[in-house]
Amino acid sequence: MEQEALQAFMDKTSGKLEDAVGLMKEAAVTRTVDSALLTGALRLLEDEGGCSRPPAEVRDAMQGRWTVLWSDIVPFDFLKYIPVDETLTLEKGRIELKGFAGPLINTFGGEYEFRTDLNGFDFTMPEVKVELFGRAVVDKTRDQDMRNYQILYLDDATMAVRTSAGGYTLLCRP
């Protein structure tokens, strides 16, 4: 699937890194870029070695709040652009993923550790809280295996990652 997406991207563009970055930034703004082309652009970024910024810069620049925009892990094309408000917050070793869907709020929390060899981070989010109309209906800790994000691209407004779940995710600053 990724190889086919990469080929589609190469066929529709000049196949340069600038094209991949431009397409990714367009997707972050418009949410209309074809998912296969976006997957191809991210595959090119990964094939070319991922984020070229020094690890110390990446560690500092990734801090803060991000909106999760798109993920190719989702099996249906129409859901790849995340249809709910979902934020990822990274602050001093703490990670939180919060999803808002009407009166339902899902929060997953835990810890992360930056890895210079990955230019990304390992994380686990065992804390689970689900609220409905402001009332906690689930508040528990679960077992969860360590996961990771390898950062493929990062600037002040956009971050693209390869997930250990096997796909790509695109995030932007709110």
Stockholm file with secondary structure:
# STOCKHOLM 1.0

chainA/1-174         MEQEALQAFMDKTSGKLEDAVGLMKEAAVTRTVDSALLTGALRLLEDEGGCSRPPAEVRDAMQGRWTVLWSDIVPFDFLKYIPVDETLTLEKGRIELKGFAGPLINTFGGEYEFRTDLNGFDFTMPEVKVELFGRAVVDKTRDQDMRNYQILYLDDATMAVRTSAGGYTLLCRP
#=GR chainA/1-174 SS CHHHHHHHHHHHSCCCHHHHHHHHHHHHHHSCSCHHHHHHHHHHHHHTTSCCSCHHHHHHHTCEEEEEEEETTSSSHHHHBCSSEEEEEEETTEEEEEEEETTEEEEEEEEEEEETTTTEEEEEEEEEEEEETTEEEEEEECCCCCEEEEEEEECSSEEEEEETTSSEEEEECC
#=GC SS_cons         CHHHHHHHHHHHSCCCHHHHHHHHHHHHHHSCSCHHHHHHHHHHHHHTTSCCSCHHHHHHHTCEEEEEEEETTSSSHHHHBCSSEEEEEEETTEEEEEEEETTEEEEEEEEEEEETTTTEEEEEEEEEEEEETTEEEEEEECCCCCEEEEEEEECSSEEEEEETTSSEEEEECC
//
